[in-house]
Amino acid sequence: MTNLTAKDLDVLTHVLTGEEMACKKARVYANTLTDAALAAEMSEIAAQHEQRFNALYAMLGGRS
């Protein structure tokens, strides 16, 4: 992978934070909703955010 600039790292940090927050919120919604179909959809959305978070984190040399 190419070297990342300070700006690249700043942007990745912000995107990681956003993905983490979205994942956490979707998990809370999934655990709070009483409609099983909506809860399942929120669980899937949380999983998608988690996958994106892990992919971005891997770009920084982290482990997922």
PDBQT receptor file of N, H, CA, C and O in Angstrom, charges set to zero:
ATOM      1  N   MET A   1       0.841  -1.177   0.000  1.00  0.00    +0.000 N 
ATOM      2  CA  MET A   1       0.000   0.000   0.000  1.00  0.00    +0.000 C 
ATOM      3  C   MET A   1       0.885   1.237   0.000  1.00  0.00    +0.000 C 
ATOM      4  O   MET A   1       1.968   1.239   0.584  1.00  0.00    +0.000 OA
ATOM      5  N   THR A   2       0.417   2.276  -0.653  1.00  0.00    +0.000 N 
ATOM      6  H   THR A   2      -0.463   2.274  -1.127  1.00  0.00    +0.000 HD
ATOM      7  CA  THR A   2       1.174   3.516  -0.703  1.00  0.00    +0.000 C 
ATOM      8  C   THR A   2       1.129   4.213   0.649  1.00  0.00    +0.000 C 
ATOM      9  O   THR A   2       0.255   3.950   1.475  1.00  0.00    +0.000 OA
ATOM     10  N   ASN A   3       2.077   5.096   0.853  1.00  0.00    +0.000 N 
ATOM     11  H   ASN A   3       2.787   5.310   0.182  1.00  0.00    +0.000 HD
ATOM     12  CA  ASN A   3       2.097   5.854   2.099  1.00  0.00    +0.000 C 
ATOM     13  C   ASN A   3       0.922   6.819   2.120  1.00  0.00    +0.000 C 
ATOM     14  O   ASN A   3       0.600   7.445   1.109  1.00  0.00    +0.000 OA
ATOM     15  N   LEU A   4       0.294   6.932   3.265  1.00  0.00    +0.000 N 
ATOM     16  H   LEU A   4       0.556   6.425   4.085  1.00  0.00    +0.000 HD
ATOM     17  CA  LEU A   4      -0.838   7.835   3.417  1.00  0.00    +0.000 C 
ATOM     18  C   LEU A   4      -0.357   9.170   3.943  1.00  0.00    +0.000 C 
ATOM     19  O   LEU A   4       0.520   9.233   4.805  1.00  0.00    +0.000 OA
ATOM     20  N   THR A   5      -0.933  10.224   3.423  1.00  0.00    +0.000 N 
ATOM     21  H   THR A   5      -1.646  10.172   2.724  1.00  0.00    +0.000 HD
ATOM     22  CA  THR A   5      -0.591  11.560   3.904  1.00  0.00    +0.000 C 
ATOM     23  C   THR A   5      -1.351  11.825   5.207  1.00  0.00    +0.000 C 
ATOM     24  O   THR A   5      -2.242  11.068   5.592  1.00  0.00    +0.000 OA
ATOM     25  N   ALA A   6      -0.981  12.901   5.862  1.00  0.00    +0.000 N 
ATOM     26  H   ALA A   6      -0.258  13.516   5.549  1.00  0.00    +0.000 HD
ATOM     27  CA  ALA A   6      -1.668  13.291   7.089  1.00  0.00    +0.000 C 
ATOM     28  C   ALA A   6      -3.146  13.558   6.807  1.00  0.00    +0.000 C 
ATOM     29  O   ALA A   6      -4.008  13.218   7.617  1.00  0.00    +0.000 OA
ATOM     30  N   LYS A   7      -3.435  14.164   5.658  1.00  0.00    +0.000 N 
ATOM     31  H   LYS A   7      -2.735  14.440   5.000  1.00  0.00    +0.000 HD
ATOM     32  CA  LYS A   7      -4.829  14.435   5.279  1.00  0.00    +0.000 C 
ATOM     33  C   LYS A   7      -5.584  13.128   5.056  1.00  0.00    +0.000 C 
ATOM     34  O   LYS A   7      -6.733  12.998   5.478  1.00  0.00    +0.000 OA
ATOM     35  N   ASP A   8      -4.945  12.154   4.391  1.00  0.00    +0.000 N 
ATOM     36  H   ASP A   8      -4.012  12.260   4.048  1.00  0.00    +0.000 HD
ATOM     37  CA  ASP A   8      -5.564  10.851   4.183  1.00  0.00    +0.000 C 
ATOM     38  C   ASP A   8      -5.907  10.198   5.519  1.00  0.00    +0.000 C 
ATOM     39  O   ASP A   8      -7.003   9.666   5.694  1.00  0.00    +0.000 OA
ATOM     40  N   LEU A   9      -4.980  10.240   6.440  1.00  0.00    +0.000 N 
ATOM     41  H   LEU A   9      -4.090  10.672   6.298  1.00  0.00    +0.000 HD
ATOM     42  CA  LEU A   9      -5.204   9.649   7.757  1.00  0.00    +0.000 C 
ATOM     43  C   LEU A   9      -6.331  10.358   8.495  1.00  0.00    +0.000 C 
ATOM     44  O   LEU A   9      -7.132   9.721   9.180  1.00  0.00    +0.000 OA
ATOM     45  N   ASP A  10      -6.389  11.677   8.354  1.00  0.00    +0.000 N 
ATOM     46  H   ASP A  10      -5.738  12.194   7.798  1.00  0.00    +0.000 HD
ATOM     47  CA  ASP A  10      -7.450  12.447   8.992  1.00  0.00    +0.000 C 
ATOM     48  C   ASP A  10      -8.809  12.045   8.434  1.00  0.00    +0.000 C 
ATOM     49  O   ASP A  10      -9.761  11.841   9.188  1.00  0.00    +0.000 OA
ATOM     50  N   VAL A  11      -8.897  11.934   7.125  1.00  0.00    +0.000 N 
ATOM     51  H   VAL A  11      -8.125  12.100   6.512  1.00  0.00    +0.000 HD
ATOM     52  CA  VAL A  11     -10.161  11.550   6.487  1.00  0.00    +0.000 C 
ATOM     53  C   VAL A  11     -10.553  10.136   6.906  1.00  0.00    +0.000 C 
ATOM     54  O   VAL A  11     -11.708   9.890   7.252  1.00  0.00    +0.000 OA
ATOM     55  N   LEU A  12      -9.601   9.205   6.878  1.00  0.00    +0.000 N 
ATOM     56  H   LEU A  12      -8.662   9.405   6.597  1.00  0.00    +0.000 HD
ATOM     57  CA  LEU A  12      -9.894   7.829   7.278  1.00  0.00    +0.000 C 
ATOM     58  C   LEU A  12     -10.357   7.757   8.733  1.00  0.00    +0.000 C 
ATOM     59  O   LEU A  12     -11.251   6.979   9.067  1.00  0.00    +0.000 OA
ATOM     60  N   THR A  13      -9.759   8.552   9.578  1.00  0.00    +0.000 N 
ATOM     61  H   THR A  13      -9.033   9.185   9.308  1.00  0.00    +0.000 HD
ATOM     62  CA  THR A  13     -10.155   8.579  10.982  1.00  0.00    +0.000 C 
ATOM     63  C   THR A  13     -11.601   9.032  11.130  1.00  0.00    +0.000 C 
ATOM     64  O   THR A  13     -12.364   8.450  11.901  1.00  0.00    +0.000 OA
ATOM     65  N   HIS A  14     -11.972  10.063  10.396  1.00  0.00    +0.000 N 
ATOM     66  H   HIS A  14     -11.351  10.536   9.770  1.00  0.00    +0.000 HD
ATOM     67  CA  HIS A  14     -13.350  10.555  10.462  1.00  0.00    +0.000 C 
ATOM     68  C   HIS A  14     -14.338   9.534   9.913  1.00  0.00    +0.000 C 
ATOM     69  O   HIS A  14     -15.416   9.345  10.478  1.00  0.00    +0.000 OA
ATOM     70  N   VAL A  15     -13.978   8.878   8.821  1.00  0.00    +0.000 N 
ATOM     71  H   VAL A  15     -13.103   9.031   8.362  1.00  0.00    +0.000 HD
ATOM     72  CA  VAL A  15     -14.868   7.878   8.234  1.00  0.00    +0.000 C 
ATOM     73  C   VAL A  15     -14.995   6.673   9.159  1.00  0.00    +0.000 C 
ATOM     74  O   VAL A  15     -16.085   6.124   9.317  1.00  0.00    +0.000 OA
ATOM     75  N   LEU A  16     -13.886   6.261   9.771  1.00  0.00    +0.000 N 
ATOM     76  H   LEU A  16     -13.001   6.707   9.643  1.00  0.00    +0.000 HD
ATOM     77  CA  LEU A  16     -13.933   5.155  10.734  1.00  0.00    +0.000 C 
ATOM     78  C   LEU A  16     -14.857   5.485  11.896  1.00  0.00    +0.000 C 
ATOM     79  O   LEU A  16     -15.652   4.650  12.326  1.00  0.00    +0.000 OA
ATOM     80  N   THR A  17     -14.748   6.687  12.391  1.00  0.00    +0.000 N 
ATOM     81  H   THR A  17     -14.102   7.366  12.042  1.00  0.00    +0.000 HD
ATOM     82  CA  THR A  17     -15.603   7.107  13.497  1.00  0.00    +0.000 C 
ATOM     83  C   THR A  17     -17.070   7.069  13.084  1.00  0.00    +0.000 C 
ATOM     84  O   THR A  17     -17.923   6.609  13.844  1.00  0.00    +0.000 OA
ATOM     85  N   GLY A  18     -17.360   7.550  11.885  1.00  0.00    +0.000 N 
ATOM     86  H   GLY A  18     -16.667   7.923  11.268  1.00  0.00    +0.000 HD
ATOM     87  CA  GLY A  18     -18.735   7.523  11.393  1.00  0.00    +0.000 C 
ATOM     88  C   GLY A  18     -19.274   6.110  11.239  1.00  0.00    +0.000 C 
ATOM     89  O   GLY A  18     -20.412   5.834  11.619  1.00  0.00    +0.000 OA
ATOM     90  N   GLU A  19     -18.472   5.220  10.688  1.00  0.00    +0.000 N 
ATOM     91  H   GLU A  19     -17.548   5.444  10.379  1.00  0.00    +0.000 HD
ATOM     92  CA  GLU A  19     -18.899   3.831  10.524  1.00  0.00    +0.000 C 
ATOM     93  C   GLU A  19     -19.112   3.155  11.881  1.00  0.00    +0.000 C 
ATOM     94  O   GLU A  19     -20.060   2.390  12.058  1.00  0.00    +0.000 OA
ATOM     95  N   GLU A  20     -18.235   3.441  12.823  1.00  0.00    +0.000 N 
ATOM     96  H   GLU A  20     -17.465   4.063  12.679  1.00  0.00    +0.000 HD
ATOM     97  CA  GLU A  20     -18.375   2.858  14.164  1.00  0.00    +0.000 C 
ATOM     98  C   GLU A  20     -19.667   3.335  14.829  1.00  0.00    +0.000 C 
ATOM     99  O   GLU A  20     -20.404   2.539  15.410  1.00  0.00    +0.000 OA
ATOM    100  N   MET A  21     -19.930   4.626  14.740  1.00  0.00    +0.000 N 
ATOM    101  H   MET A  21     -19.331   5.272  14.268  1.00  0.00    +0.000 HD
ATOM    102  CA  MET A  21     -21.143   5.182  15.344  1.00  0.00    +0.000 C 
ATOM    103  C   MET A  21     -22.399   4.618  14.677  1.00  0.00    +0.000 C 
ATOM    104  O   MET A  21     -23.363   4.266  15.357  1.00  0.00    +0.000 OA
ATOM    105  N   ALA A  22     -22.384   4.535  13.363  1.00  0.00    +0.000 N 
ATOM    106  H   ALA A  22     -21.601   4.820  12.810  1.00  0.00    +0.000 HD
ATOM    107  CA  ALA A  22     -23.543   4.005  12.643  1.00  0.00    +0.000 C 
ATOM    108  C   ALA A  22     -23.798   2.544  13.012  1.00  0.00    +0.000 C 
ATOM    109  O   ALA A  22     -24.946   2.127  13.164  1.00  0.00    +0.000 OA
ATOM    110  N   CYS A  23     -22.739   1.784  13.153  1.00  0.00    +0.000 N 
ATOM    111  H   CYS A  23     -21.806   2.123  13.030  1.00  0.00    +0.000 HD
ATOM    112  CA  CYS A  23     -22.858   0.377  13.541  1.00  0.00    +0.000 C 
ATOM    113  C   CYS A  23     -23.472   0.264  14.936  1.00  0.00    +0.000 C 
ATOM    114  O   CYS A  23     -24.396  -0.520  15.153  1.00  0.00    +0.000 OA
ATOM    115  N   LYS A  24     -22.955   1.045  15.870  1.00  0.00    +0.000 N 
ATOM    116  H   LYS A  24     -22.204   1.681  15.693  1.00  0.00    +0.000 HD
ATOM    117  CA  LYS A  24     -23.471   1.003  17.245  1.00  0.00    +0.000 C 
ATOM    118  C   LYS A  24     -24.938   1.408  17.304  1.00  0.00    +0.000 C 
ATOM    119  O   LYS A  24     -25.728   0.768  17.999  1.00  0.00    +0.000 OA
ATOM    120  N   LYS A  25     -25.310   2.457  16.588  1.00  0.00    +0.000 N 
ATOM    121  H   LYS A  25     -24.669   2.977  16.024  1.00  0.00    +0.000 HD
ATOM    122  CA  LYS A  25     -26.697   2.905  16.582  1.00  0.00    +0.000 C 
ATOM    123  C   LYS A  25     -27.611   1.850  15.971  1.00  0.00    +0.000 C 
ATOM    124  O   LYS A  25     -28.694   1.588  16.495  1.00  0.00    +0.000 OA
ATOM    125  N   ALA A  26     -27.186   1.246  14.873  1.00  0.00    +0.000 N 
ATOM    126  H   ALA A  26     -26.306   1.459  14.447  1.00  0.00    +0.000 HD
ATOM    127  CA  ALA A  26     -28.002   0.220  14.242  1.00  0.00    +0.000 C 
ATOM    128  C   ALA A  26     -28.186  -0.982  15.170  1.00  0.00    +0.000 C 
ATOM    129  O   ALA A  26     -29.259  -1.584  15.202  1.00  0.00    +0.000 OA
ATOM    130  N   ARG A  27     -27.146  -1.330  15.921  1.00  0.00    +0.000 N 
ATOM    131  H   ARG A  27     -26.274  -0.842  15.895  1.00  0.00    +0.000 HD
ATOM    132  CA  ARG A  27     -27.260  -2.439  16.883  1.00  0.00    +0.000 C 
ATOM    133  C   ARG A  27     -28.241  -2.095  18.008  1.00  0.00    +0.000 C 
ATOM    134  O   ARG A  27     -29.036  -2.936  18.425  1.00  0.00    +0.000 OA
ATOM    135  N   VAL A  28     -28.177  -0.857  18.490  1.00  0.00    +0.000 N 
ATOM    136  H   VAL A  28     -27.531  -0.174  18.151  1.00  0.00    +0.000 HD
ATOM    137  CA  VAL A  28     -29.124  -0.424  19.517  1.00  0.00    +0.000 C 
ATOM    138  C   VAL A  28     -30.549  -0.512  18.983  1.00  0.00    +0.000 C 
ATOM    139  O   VAL A  28     -31.440  -1.030  19.657  1.00  0.00    +0.000 OA
ATOM    140  N   TYR A  29     -30.762  -0.001  17.759  1.00  0.00    +0.000 N 
ATOM    141  H   TYR A  29     -30.038   0.419  17.212  1.00  0.00    +0.000 HD
ATOM    142  CA  TYR A  29     -32.090  -0.065  17.161  1.00  0.00    +0.000 C 
ATOM    143  C   TYR A  29     -32.541  -1.514  16.998  1.00  0.00    +0.000 C 
ATOM    144  O   TYR A  29     -33.694  -1.840  17.280  1.00  0.00    +0.000 OA
ATOM    145  N   ALA A  30     -31.651  -2.371  16.551  1.00  0.00    +0.000 N 
ATOM    146  H   ALA A  30     -30.714  -2.106  16.322  1.00  0.00    +0.000 HD
ATOM    147  CA  ALA A  30     -31.998  -3.778  16.353  1.00  0.00    +0.000 C 
ATOM    148  C   ALA A  30     -32.439  -4.427  17.664  1.00  0.00    +0.000 C 
ATOM    149  O   ALA A  30     -33.339  -5.267  17.676  1.00  0.00    +0.000 OA
ATOM    150  N   ASN A  31     -31.800  -4.034  18.763  1.00  0.00    +0.000 N 
ATOM    151  H   ASN A  31     -31.069  -3.352  18.752  1.00  0.00    +0.000 HD
ATOM    152  CA  ASN A  31     -32.138  -4.610  20.065  1.00  0.00    +0.000 C 
ATOM    153  C   ASN A  31     -33.365  -3.950  20.694  1.00  0.00    +0.000 C 
ATOM    154  O   ASN A  31     -33.944  -4.492  21.635  1.00  0.00    +0.000 OA
ATOM    155  N   THR A  32     -33.764  -2.791  20.184  1.00  0.00    +0.000 N 
ATOM    156  H   THR A  32     -33.294  -2.350  19.419  1.00  0.00    +0.000 HD
ATOM    157  CA  THR A  32     -34.874  -2.041  20.760  1.00  0.00    +0.000 C 
ATOM    158  C   THR A  32     -36.180  -2.279  20.009  1.00  0.00    +0.000 C 
ATOM    159  O   THR A  32     -37.251  -2.293  20.616  1.00  0.00    +0.000 OA
ATOM    160  N   LEU A  33     -36.100  -2.462  18.712  1.00  0.00    +0.000 N 
ATOM    161  H   LEU A  33     -35.230  -2.451  18.219  1.00  0.00    +0.000 HD
ATOM    162  CA  LEU A  33     -37.305  -2.607  17.897  1.00  0.00    +0.000 C 
ATOM    163  C   LEU A  33     -38.087  -3.863  18.271  1.00  0.00    +0.000 C 
ATOM    164  O   LEU A  33     -37.506  -4.917  18.531  1.00  0.00    +0.000 OA
ATOM    165  N   THR A  34     -39.407  -3.736  18.292  1.00  0.00    +0.000 N 
ATOM    166  H   THR A  34     -39.879  -2.880  18.080  1.00  0.00    +0.000 HD
ATOM    167  CA  THR A  34     -40.256  -4.885  18.607  1.00  0.00    +0.000 C 
ATOM    168  C   THR A  34     -40.692  -5.620  17.343  1.00  0.00    +0.000 C 
ATOM    169  O   THR A  34     -41.086  -6.784  17.411  1.00  0.00    +0.000 OA
ATOM    170  N   ASP A  35     -40.626  -4.960  16.201  1.00  0.00    +0.000 N 
ATOM    171  H   ASP A  35     -40.306  -4.014  16.146  1.00  0.00    +0.000 HD
ATOM    172  CA  ASP A  35     -40.952  -5.595  14.924  1.00  0.00    +0.000 C 
ATOM    173  C   ASP A  35     -39.753  -6.441  14.495  1.00  0.00    +0.000 C 
ATOM    174  O   ASP A  35     -38.667  -5.915  14.253  1.00  0.00    +0.000 OA
ATOM    175  N   ALA A  36     -39.957  -7.741  14.404  1.00  0.00    +0.000 N 
ATOM    176  H   ALA A  36     -40.840  -8.169  14.601  1.00  0.00    +0.000 HD
ATOM    177  CA  ALA A  36     -38.858  -8.662  14.108  1.00  0.00    +0.000 C 
ATOM    178  C   ALA A  36     -38.207  -8.384  12.754  1.00  0.00    +0.000 C 
ATOM    179  O   ALA A  36     -36.990  -8.496  12.613  1.00  0.00    +0.000 OA
ATOM    180  N   ALA A  37     -39.016  -8.023  11.764  1.00  0.00    +0.000 N 
ATOM    181  H   ALA A  37     -40.005  -7.932  11.879  1.00  0.00    +0.000 HD
ATOM    182  CA  ALA A  37     -38.467  -7.759  10.427  1.00  0.00    +0.000 C 
ATOM    183  C   ALA A  37     -37.584  -6.515  10.443  1.00  0.00    +0.000 C 
ATOM    184  O   ALA A  37     -36.512  -6.505   9.839  1.00  0.00    +0.000 OA
ATOM    185  N   LEU A  38     -38.029  -5.474  11.128  1.00  0.00    +0.000 N 
ATOM    186  H   LEU A  38     -38.900  -5.482  11.618  1.00  0.00    +0.000 HD
ATOM    187  CA  LEU A  38     -37.221  -4.259  11.221  1.00  0.00    +0.000 C 
ATOM    188  C   LEU A  38     -35.952  -4.506  12.036  1.00  0.00    +0.000 C 
ATOM    189  O   LEU A  38     -34.882  -3.999  11.700  1.00  0.00    +0.000 OA
ATOM    190  N   ALA A  39     -36.077  -5.277  13.095  1.00  0.00    +0.000 N 
ATOM    191  H   ALA A  39     -36.947  -5.689  13.368  1.00  0.00    +0.000 HD
ATOM    192  CA  ALA A  39     -34.908  -5.596  13.915  1.00  0.00    +0.000 C 
ATOM    193  C   ALA A  39     -33.875  -6.372  13.095  1.00  0.00    +0.000 C 
ATOM    194  O   ALA A  39     -32.675  -6.124  13.210  1.00  0.00    +0.000 OA
ATOM    195  N   ALA A  40     -34.337  -7.300  12.279  1.00  0.00    +0.000 N 
ATOM    196  H   ALA A  40     -35.312  -7.502  12.186  1.00  0.00    +0.000 HD
ATOM    197  CA  ALA A  40     -33.426  -8.075  11.426  1.00  0.00    +0.000 C 
ATOM    198  C   ALA A  40     -32.751  -7.170  10.406  1.00  0.00    +0.000 C 
ATOM    199  O   ALA A  40     -31.560  -7.316  10.132  1.00  0.00    +0.000 OA
ATOM    200  N   GLU A  41     -33.509  -6.237   9.846  1.00  0.00    +0.000 N 
ATOM    201  H   GLU A  41     -34.476  -6.118  10.069  1.00  0.00    +0.000 HD
ATOM    202  CA  GLU A  41     -32.938  -5.292   8.878  1.00  0.00    +0.000 C 
ATOM    203  C   GLU A  41     -31.872  -4.423   9.532  1.00  0.00    +0.000 C 
ATOM    204  O   GLU A  41     -30.821  -4.177   8.940  1.00  0.00    +0.000 OA
ATOM    205  N   MET A  42     -32.136  -3.957  10.747  1.00  0.00    +0.000 N 
ATOM    206  H   MET A  42     -32.989  -4.157  11.228  1.00  0.00    +0.000 HD
ATOM    207  CA  MET A  42     -31.145  -3.145  11.466  1.00  0.00    +0.000 C 
ATOM    208  C   MET A  42     -29.898  -3.965  11.789  1.00  0.00    +0.000 C 
ATOM    209  O   MET A  42     -28.787  -3.436  11.756  1.00  0.00    +0.000 OA
ATOM    210  N   SER A  43     -30.067  -5.225  12.095  1.00  0.00    +0.000 N 
ATOM    211  H   SER A  43     -30.969  -5.655  12.121  1.00  0.00    +0.000 HD
ATOM    212  CA  SER A  43     -28.908  -6.089  12.347  1.00  0.00    +0.000 C 
ATOM    213  C   SER A  43     -28.053  -6.221  11.086  1.00  0.00    +0.000 C 
ATOM    214  O   SER A  43     -26.824  -6.215  11.161  1.00  0.00    +0.000 OA
ATOM    215  N   GLU A  44     -28.699  -6.338   9.943  1.00  0.00    +0.000 N 
ATOM    216  H   GLU A  44     -29.697  -6.343   9.882  1.00  0.00    +0.000 HD
ATOM    217  CA  GLU A  44     -27.977  -6.433   8.669  1.00  0.00    +0.000 C 
ATOM    218  C   GLU A  44     -27.256  -5.124   8.368  1.00  0.00    +0.000 C 
ATOM    219  O   GLU A  44     -26.112  -5.133   7.914  1.00  0.00    +0.000 OA
ATOM    220  N   ILE A  45     -27.913  -4.013   8.617  1.00  0.00    +0.000 N 
ATOM    221  H   ILE A  45     -28.842  -4.006   8.986  1.00  0.00    +0.000 HD
ATOM    222  CA  ILE A  45     -27.287  -2.706   8.405  1.00  0.00    +0.000 C 
ATOM    223  C   ILE A  45     -26.067  -2.555   9.316  1.00  0.00    +0.000 C 
ATOM    224  O   ILE A  45     -25.027  -2.057   8.886  1.00  0.00    +0.000 OA
ATOM    225  N   ALA A  46     -26.196  -2.982  10.561  1.00  0.00    +0.000 N 
ATOM    226  H   ALA A  46     -27.041  -3.387  10.910  1.00  0.00    +0.000 HD
ATOM    227  CA  ALA A  46     -25.064  -2.922  11.491  1.00  0.00    +0.000 C 
ATOM    228  C   ALA A  46     -23.902  -3.767  10.987  1.00  0.00    +0.000 C 
ATOM    229  O   ALA A  46     -22.745  -3.357  11.077  1.00  0.00    +0.000 OA
ATOM    230  N   ALA A  47     -24.210  -4.942  10.458  1.00  0.00    +0.000 N 
ATOM    231  H   ALA A  47     -25.150  -5.276  10.385  1.00  0.00    +0.000 HD
ATOM    232  CA  ALA A  47     -23.160  -5.824   9.929  1.00  0.00    +0.000 C 
ATOM    233  C   ALA A  47     -22.451  -5.181   8.738  1.00  0.00    +0.000 C 
ATOM    234  O   ALA A  47     -21.236  -5.314   8.588  1.00  0.00    +0.000 OA
ATOM    235  N   GLN A  48     -23.209  -4.486   7.896  1.00  0.00    +0.000 N 
ATOM    236  H   GLN A  48     -24.196  -4.378   8.018  1.00  0.00    +0.000 HD
ATOM    237  CA  GLN A  48     -22.600  -3.812   6.742  1.00  0.00    +0.000 C 
ATOM    238  C   GLN A  48     -21.669  -2.685   7.199  1.00  0.00    +0.000 C 
ATOM    239  O   GLN A  48     -20.582  -2.512   6.647  1.00  0.00    +0.000 OA
ATOM    240  N   HIS A  49     -22.093  -1.929   8.199  1.00  0.00    +0.000 N 
ATOM    241  H   HIS A  49     -22.976  -2.069   8.647  1.00  0.00    +0.000 HD
ATOM    242  CA  HIS A  49     -21.234  -0.871   8.732  1.00  0.00    +0.000 C 
ATOM    243  C   HIS A  49     -19.965  -1.476   9.352  1.00  0.00    +0.000 C 
ATOM    244  O   HIS A  49     -18.870  -0.934   9.203  1.00  0.00    +0.000 OA
ATOM    245  N   GLU A  50     -20.133  -2.597  10.042  1.00  0.00    +0.000 N 
ATOM    246  H   GLU A  50     -21.023  -3.038  10.163  1.00  0.00    +0.000 HD
ATOM    247  CA  GLU A  50     -18.982  -3.259  10.654  1.00  0.00    +0.000 C 
ATOM    248  C   GLU A  50     -17.995  -3.746   9.590  1.00  0.00    +0.000 C 
ATOM    249  O   GLU A  50     -16.783  -3.643   9.777  1.00  0.00    +0.000 OA
ATOM    250  N   GLN A  51     -18.504  -4.272   8.483  1.00  0.00    +0.000 N 
ATOM    251  H   GLN A  51     -19.489  -4.355   8.331  1.00  0.00    +0.000 HD
ATOM    252  CA  GLN A  51     -17.638  -4.723   7.392  1.00  0.00    +0.000 C 
ATOM    253  C   GLN A  51     -16.850  -3.559   6.802  1.00  0.00    +0.000 C 
ATOM    254  O   GLN A  51     -15.653  -3.676   6.540  1.00  0.00    +0.000 OA
ATOM    255  N   ARG A  52     -17.537  -2.430   6.594  1.00  0.00    +0.000 N 
ATOM    256  H   ARG A  52     -18.510  -2.335   6.807  1.00  0.00    +0.000 HD
ATOM    257  CA  ARG A  52     -16.835  -1.259   6.060  1.00  0.00    +0.000 C 
ATOM    258  C   ARG A  52     -15.796  -0.749   7.053  1.00  0.00    +0.000 C 
ATOM    259  O   ARG A  52     -14.693  -0.372   6.659  1.00  0.00    +0.000 OA
ATOM    260  N   PHE A  53     -16.142  -0.736   8.330  1.00  0.00    +0.000 N 
ATOM    261  H   PHE A  53     -17.038  -1.042   8.650  1.00  0.00    +0.000 HD
ATOM    262  CA  PHE A  53     -15.193  -0.316   9.355  1.00  0.00    +0.000 C 
ATOM    263  C   PHE A  53     -13.949  -1.204   9.308  1.00  0.00    +0.000 C 
ATOM    264  O   PHE A  53     -12.824  -0.703   9.307  1.00  0.00    +0.000 OA
ATOM    265  N   ASN A  54     -14.151  -2.506   9.270  1.00  0.00    +0.000 N 
ATOM    266  H   ASN A  54     -15.064  -2.913   9.271  1.00  0.00    +0.000 HD
ATOM    267  CA  ASN A  54     -13.022  -3.441   9.258  1.00  0.00    +0.000 C 
ATOM    268  C   ASN A  54     -12.153  -3.268   8.018  1.00  0.00    +0.000 C 
ATOM    269  O   ASN A  54     -10.928  -3.360   8.104  1.00  0.00    +0.000 OA
ATOM    270  N   ALA A  55     -12.771  -3.021   6.874  1.00  0.00    +0.000 N 
ATOM    271  H   ALA A  55     -13.766  -2.946   6.805  1.00  0.00    +0.000 HD
ATOM    272  CA  ALA A  55     -12.007  -2.821   5.633  1.00  0.00    +0.000 C 
ATOM    273  C   ALA A  55     -11.167  -1.547   5.723  1.00  0.00    +0.000 C 
ATOM    274  O   ALA A  55      -9.999  -1.542   5.334  1.00  0.00    +0.000 OA
ATOM    275  N   LEU A  56     -11.756  -0.476   6.233  1.00  0.00    +0.000 N 
ATOM    276  H   LEU A  56     -12.705  -0.480   6.550  1.00  0.00    +0.000 HD
ATOM    277  CA  LEU A  56     -11.016   0.771   6.387  1.00  0.00    +0.000 C 
ATOM    278  C   LEU A  56      -9.898   0.636   7.410  1.00  0.00    +0.000 C 
ATOM    279  O   LEU A  56      -8.793   1.142   7.214  1.00  0.00    +0.000 OA
ATOM    280  N   TYR A  57     -10.199  -0.048   8.495  1.00  0.00    +0.000 N 
ATOM    281  H   TYR A  57     -11.097  -0.459   8.654  1.00  0.00    +0.000 HD
ATOM    282  CA  TYR A  57      -9.204  -0.247   9.552  1.00  0.00    +0.000 C 
ATOM    283  C   TYR A  57      -8.018  -1.050   9.020  1.00  0.00    +0.000 C 
ATOM    284  O   TYR A  57      -6.867  -0.790   9.372  1.00  0.00    +0.000 OA
ATOM    285  N   ALA A  58      -8.316  -2.021   8.175  1.00  0.00    +0.000 N 
ATOM    286  H   ALA A  58      -9.251  -2.232   7.889  1.00  0.00    +0.000 HD
ATOM    287  CA  ALA A  58      -7.262  -2.829   7.572  1.00  0.00    +0.000 C 
ATOM    288  C   ALA A  58      -6.342  -1.962   6.694  1.00  0.00    +0.000 C 
ATOM    289  O   ALA A  58      -5.145  -2.228   6.590  1.00  0.00    +0.000 OA
ATOM    290  N   MET A  59      -6.910  -0.933   6.070  1.00  0.00    +0.000 N 
ATOM    291  H   MET A  59      -7.883  -0.717   6.154  1.00  0.00    +0.000 HD
ATOM    292  CA  MET A  59      -6.098  -0.028   5.260  1.00  0.00    +0.000 C 
ATOM    293  C   MET A  59      -5.038   0.689   6.108  1.00  0.00    +0.000 C 
ATOM    294  O   MET A  59      -3.971   1.058   5.616  1.00  0.00    +0.000 OA
ATOM    295  N   LEU A  60      -5.357   0.871   7.377  1.00  0.00    +0.000 N 
ATOM    296  H   LEU A  60      -6.223   0.571   7.777  1.00  0.00    +0.000 HD
ATOM    297  CA  LEU A  60      -4.415   1.535   8.276  1.00  0.00    +0.000 C 
ATOM    298  C   LEU A  60      -3.398   0.564   8.864  1.00  0.00    +0.000 C 
ATOM    299  O   LEU A  60      -2.546   0.953   9.664  1.00  0.00    +0.000 OA
ATOM    300  N   GLY A  61      -3.491  -0.689   8.467  1.00  0.00    +0.000 N 
ATOM    301  H   GLY A  61      -4.183  -1.005   7.818  1.00  0.00    +0.000 HD
ATOM    302  CA  GLY A  61      -2.562  -1.694   8.975  1.00  0.00    +0.000 C 
ATOM    303  C   GLY A  61      -3.037  -2.338  10.241  1.00  0.00    +0.000 C 
ATOM    304  O   GLY A  61      -2.294  -3.084  10.880  1.00  0.00    +0.000 OA
ATOM    305  N   GLY A  62      -4.289  -2.058  10.624  1.00  0.00    +0.000 N 
ATOM    306  H   GLY A  62      -4.892  -1.453  10.105  1.00  0.00    +0.000 HD
ATOM    307  CA  GLY A  62      -4.863  -2.667  11.818  1.00  0.00    +0.000 C 
ATOM    308  C   GLY A  62      -5.361  -4.056  11.511  1.00  0.00    +0.000 C 
ATOM    309  O   GLY A  62      -5.354  -4.497  10.362  1.00  0.00    +0.000 OA
ATOM    310  N   ARG A  63      -5.782  -4.724  12.522  1.00  0.00    +0.000 N 
ATOM    311  H   ARG A  63      -5.788  -4.367  13.456  1.00  0.00    +0.000 HD
ATOM    312  CA  ARG A  63      -6.331  -6.068  12.358  1.00  0.00    +0.000 C 
ATOM    313  C   ARG A  63      -7.833  -6.011  12.531  1.00  0.00    +0.000 C 
ATOM    314  O   ARG A  63      -8.350  -5.264  13.361  1.00  0.00    +0.000 OA
ATOM    315  N   SER A  64      -8.529  -6.810  11.735  1.00  0.00    +0.000 N 
ATOM    316  H   SER A  64      -8.109  -7.417  11.060  1.00  0.00    +0.000 HD
ATOM    317  CA  SER A  64      -9.987  -6.832  11.859  1.00  0.00    +0.000 C 
ATOM    318  C   SER A  64     -10.478  -8.159  12.381  1.00  0.00    +0.000 C 
ATOM    319  O   SER A  64     -11.683  -8.350  12.547  1.00  0.00    +0.000 OA
TER     320      SER A  64
